[in-house]
Amino acid sequence: VLKNARKKFCDEVYFRVEDRNVSLAKAMLLIAVEDEAFISFNQDMDARSVLNERREIPSSSKFDYESGSLDAFLLDGKNITTWLSKLDVITRQVEVELIPKEIRCHLAEVLEAMNFVLFDLRGFTRSSVLKDPKQSYLHTVLSSASGSAIMLSIIYIEVCRRLGVTIVGAGVGEDFLIWPQTDNTEELFKLSEGESWFARVNGNCVKHPGSMASDLNSGSFPSVELGSNRDIIAIALANLKVSLSTQTGFCSTEHLKWDDSITSEIMIS
């Protein structure tokens, strides 16, 4: 499972694959599978060692590690395909919100529906608990509706992609900001009920609302360098590594090494 998850991940972010075809959601779920497989395998080996010392017959593992099947490996009771379908469900909810509107909705209306479903209906919020690994795994964020800033951005990007809206982003100071790809950036900053789309979405995602992120306006975008999907994955990996390293006993030193090799694979492009 470990080898297969790593291989699938590297295939997903391979530098010959066009960046627009890289799935942020699938990549992050493969990372979670590798982590969970590593932890489960070592727990199982520890249990087998105890049983062997007691000269008892080892109990069968909860998972056939030799098969290497990613579809059979479960994250909180669901496989990767099922977790990906959660994003499809959110997408359909947004589409339902758009039914009363015209068939060809304006970008602002699509984003308004997206914000309502994600932040109001489903209650997604940025976690106030810093450096908690659970806030950096896609499946746990989808379950709890609480996650790190970058994970909320990934969910937003993935759902909008399913809606046919391209969301781009860039690192600004300590924050990673997102916005729809559009020639009319001024529209993103128009106030509606005292708040712009840009302020609302990034206010839910950024770490410091009072940072330089809040000083951006439509005229600032030409000087902002857009991040690729691989860049976003690298940021998510870096955040995950930091959160894991602060959790004593959560993972071993060997477990943390995978991030360096995967980041190198991403940075080839």
C-alpha positions as CSV (number, residue, x, y, z in Angstrom):
1,V,0.0,0.0,0.0
2,L,2.8,2.4,0.9
3,K,4.6,1.8,-2.4
4,N,1.4,1.9,-4.4
5,A,0.2,5.1,-2.8
6,R,3.6,6.8,-3.4
7,K,3.6,5.6,-7.0
8,K,0.1,6.8,-7.7
9,F,1.0,10.2,-6.1
10,C,4.1,10.6,-8.2
11,D,2.1,9.7,-11.3
12,E,-0.4,12.3,-10.4
13,V,2.1,15.1,-10.0
14,Y,4.6,13.9,-12.7
15,F,6.2,16.8,-14.4
16,R,5.1,15.6,-17.8
17,V,1.4,15.8,-16.8
18,E,-0.1,19.2,-17.6
19,D,-0.6,21.1,-14.3
20,R,-4.3,21.8,-15.0
21,N,-4.8,18.0,-15.1
22,V,-3.3,17.5,-11.6
23,S,-6.0,16.6,-9.1
24,L,-5.4,18.4,-5.8
25,A,-8.0,16.2,-4.1
26,K,-6.7,12.9,-5.3
27,A,-3.1,13.9,-4.5
28,M,-4.0,14.8,-0.9
29,L,-6.0,11.6,-0.4
30,L,-3.1,9.5,-1.6
31,I,-0.9,11.3,1.0
32,A,-3.4,10.4,3.7
33,V,-3.5,6.7,2.5
34,E,0.3,6.5,2.7
35,D,0.3,8.0,6.2
36,E,-2.5,5.7,7.5
37,A,-1.0,2.6,5.9
38,F,2.3,3.4,7.6
39,I,0.7,3.9,11.0
40,S,-1.6,0.9,10.7
41,F,1.2,-1.4,9.5
42,N,3.5,-0.5,12.4
43,Q,0.6,-0.9,14.9
44,D,-0.1,-4.3,13.5
45,M,3.6,-5.3,13.6
46,D,3.7,-4.2,17.3
47,A,0.6,-6.2,18.1
48,R,2.1,-9.3,16.3
49,S,5.3,-8.9,18.3
50,V,3.4,-8.9,21.6
51,L,1.4,-12.0,20.5
52,N,4.6,-13.8,19.4
53,E,6.2,-13.1,22.8
54,R,3.2,-14.6,24.5
55,R,3.4,-17.6,22.1
56,E,-0.1,-17.0,20.9
57,I,-1.3,-17.3,17.3
58,P,-1.2,-13.8,15.8
59,S,-4.5,-12.3,14.9
60,S,-5.2,-11.6,11.3
61,S,-4.4,-8.1,10.2
62,K,-7.4,-5.7,9.6
63,F,-5.9,-5.2,6.1
64,D,-4.1,-7.4,3.7
65,Y,-0.9,-5.2,3.3
66,E,0.6,-7.6,0.7
67,S,-2.3,-7.0,-1.8
68,G,-1.4,-3.3,-2.0
69,S,-4.9,-2.4,-3.1
70,L,-5.7,1.2,-2.7
71,D,-9.4,0.7,-3.3
72,A,-9.5,-1.7,-0.4
73,F,-7.7,0.6,2.0
74,L,-10.2,2.8,4.0
75,L,-9.8,6.3,5.4
76,D,-12.3,6.6,8.3
77,G,-14.4,3.8,6.7
78,K,-14.3,5.1,3.1
79,N,-12.0,4.6,0.1
80,I,-10.5,7.2,-2.1
81,T,-13.3,7.0,-4.6
82,T,-15.9,7.6,-2.0
83,W,-14.1,10.6,-0.5
84,L,-13.8,12.1,-4.0
85,S,-17.6,11.7,-4.4
86,K,-18.0,13.9,-1.4
87,L,-16.8,16.8,-3.5
88,D,-19.3,15.8,-6.2
89,V,-22.1,16.0,-3.6
90,I,-21.0,19.5,-2.6
91,T,-21.0,20.4,-6.3
92,R,-24.5,19.2,-6.8
93,Q,-25.7,21.2,-3.8
94,V,-24.2,24.4,-5.4
95,E,-26.0,23.5,-8.7
96,V,-29.3,23.2,-6.8
97,E,-28.8,26.7,-5.5
98,L,-28.3,27.9,-9.1
99,I,-31.5,26.3,-10.4
100,P,-33.8,29.3,-9.7
101,K,-31.4,31.5,-11.6
102,E,-30.8,31.7,-15.3
103,I,-29.1,28.8,-17.1
104,R,-26.1,30.9,-17.9
105,C,-25.3,32.3,-14.5
106,H,-22.9,35.2,-14.0
107,L,-19.7,34.3,-12.3
108,A,-20.7,36.3,-9.2
109,E,-23.9,34.2,-8.8
110,V,-22.0,31.0,-9.1
111,L,-19.5,32.1,-6.4
112,E,-22.3,33.4,-4.2
113,A,-24.0,30.0,-4.3
114,M,-20.6,28.3,-3.7
115,N,-20.0,30.5,-0.6
116,F,-23.5,29.8,0.7
117,V,-23.2,26.0,0.4
118,L,-19.6,25.7,1.7
119,F,-19.6,28.3,4.5
120,D,-23.3,28.7,5.5
121,L,-25.0,25.4,4.7
122,R,-22.2,23.1,5.4
123,G,-20.4,25.3,7.9
124,F,-16.8,24.9,6.8
125,T,-14.5,27.0,9.0
126,R,-10.8,27.5,9.3
127,S,-9.6,25.6,12.4
128,S,-8.5,27.7,15.4
129,V,-6.3,24.8,16.5
130,L,-2.9,25.4,15.0
131,K,-0.6,22.6,13.9
132,D,-3.2,19.8,14.3
133,P,-2.5,17.1,11.7
134,K,-6.2,16.3,11.4
135,Q,-6.7,19.7,9.9
136,S,-4.3,19.0,7.1
137,Y,-5.8,15.7,5.8
138,L,-8.5,16.1,3.2
139,H,-10.8,13.3,4.4
140,T,-10.9,14.6,8.0
141,V,-11.5,18.1,6.8
142,L,-14.4,16.9,4.7
143,S,-15.8,15.0,7.7
144,S,-15.5,17.7,10.3
145,A,-16.0,20.8,8.1
146,S,-12.9,22.3,9.8
147,G,-9.5,22.5,8.4
148,S,-6.3,24.5,7.8
149,A,-6.3,27.5,5.4
150,I,-4.7,25.6,2.5
151,M,-7.1,22.6,2.8
152,L,-10.1,24.9,2.7
153,S,-8.6,26.5,-0.4
154,I,-8.1,23.1,-2.0
155,I,-11.8,22.1,-1.4
156,Y,-12.9,25.5,-2.8
157,I,-10.7,25.0,-5.9
158,E,-11.8,21.4,-6.5
159,V,-15.6,22.1,-6.2
160,C,-15.3,25.2,-8.5
161,R,-13.4,23.1,-11.0
162,R,-16.3,20.7,-11.1
163,L,-18.6,23.7,-11.7
164,G,-16.5,24.8,-14.6
165,V,-15.0,27.8,-12.7
166,T,-11.2,28.1,-12.7
167,I,-9.9,29.2,-9.3
168,V,-6.3,30.5,-9.1
169,G,-4.2,31.4,-6.2
170,A,-0.9,32.9,-5.0
171,G,1.2,33.2,-1.9
172,V,0.9,36.7,-0.4
173,G,3.0,37.2,2.7
174,E,2.2,34.3,5.0
175,D,-1.2,33.6,3.3
176,F,-2.3,31.7,0.2
177,L,-5.1,33.7,-1.4
178,I,-7.5,32.4,-4.1
179,W,-9.8,34.0,-6.6
180,P,-11.5,33.1,-9.9
181,Q,-9.7,33.5,-13.1
182,T,-11.3,36.5,-14.7
183,D,-10.5,39.5,-16.8
184,N,-12.7,41.6,-14.6
185,T,-10.9,41.6,-11.3
186,E,-12.7,44.7,-10.1
187,E,-15.9,42.6,-9.7
188,L,-14.2,40.5,-7.1
189,F,-13.8,43.6,-4.9
190,K,-17.3,45.0,-5.3
191,L,-19.1,45.3,-1.9
192,S,-22.2,43.2,-1.4
193,E,-23.8,43.6,2.0
194,G,-20.7,45.3,3.2
195,E,-18.3,42.6,2.1
196,S,-16.6,41.6,-1.2
197,W,-16.3,38.1,-2.6
198,F,-12.5,38.3,-2.2
199,A,-12.8,39.4,1.5
200,R,-15.3,36.7,2.4
201,V,-13.6,33.7,0.8
202,N,-10.1,34.6,1.9
203,G,-11.3,35.8,5.3
204,N,-12.4,32.2,5.8
205,C,-9.1,30.8,4.6
206,V,-6.2,33.2,5.6
207,K,-4.4,33.0,8.9
208,H,-4.2,36.8,9.5
209,P,-7.0,38.9,8.1
210,G,-5.1,42.0,9.0
211,S,-2.0,41.0,7.1
212,M,-0.9,42.3,3.8
213,A,-3.5,40.0,2.2
214,S,-6.2,42.5,3.2
215,D,-4.4,45.3,1.4
216,L,-4.7,43.7,-2.0
217,N,-7.0,45.2,-4.5
218,S,-7.7,44.7,-8.2
219,G,-4.7,46.7,-9.2
220,S,-2.4,44.5,-7.2
221,F,-3.0,41.3,-9.2
222,P,-0.6,42.0,-12.1
223,S,2.3,41.8,-9.7
224,V,1.2,38.6,-8.0
225,E,2.7,35.3,-9.3
226,L,0.1,32.6,-9.6
227,G,0.8,29.3,-7.9
228,S,0.5,26.0,-9.9
229,N,-1.4,23.0,-8.6
230,R,2.0,21.4,-7.8
231,D,2.8,24.5,-5.8
232,I,-0.4,24.2,-3.8
233,I,0.3,20.5,-3.1
234,A,3.8,21.4,-2.0
235,I,2.4,24.0,0.4
236,A,-0.1,21.5,1.8
237,L,2.7,19.0,2.3
238,A,4.9,21.5,4.1
239,N,2.1,22.5,6.4
240,L,1.4,18.8,7.1
241,K,5.0,18.1,7.9
242,V,5.2,20.9,10.4
243,S,2.0,19.8,12.1
244,L,3.2,16.2,12.3
245,S,6.5,17.1,13.7
246,T,4.9,19.0,16.6
247,Q,2.8,15.9,17.6
248,T,5.0,13.9,19.9
249,G,4.5,10.2,19.2
250,F,2.2,10.8,16.3
251,C,4.8,9.7,13.8
252,S,8.4,8.5,13.7
253,T,11.4,10.3,12.2
254,E,11.4,7.9,9.4
255,H,7.8,8.7,8.7
256,L,8.6,12.4,8.1
257,K,11.2,11.7,5.5
258,W,8.6,10.9,2.8
259,D,7.7,14.6,2.5
260,D,11.2,15.6,1.3
261,S,11.3,13.0,-1.5
262,I,7.7,13.8,-2.7
263,T,8.4,17.6,-2.6
264,S,11.5,16.9,-4.8
265,E,9.2,15.0,-7.2
266,I,6.9,18.0,-7.4
267,M,9.6,20.6,-7.8
268,I,11.1,18.8,-10.9
269,S,8.5,20.7,-12.9
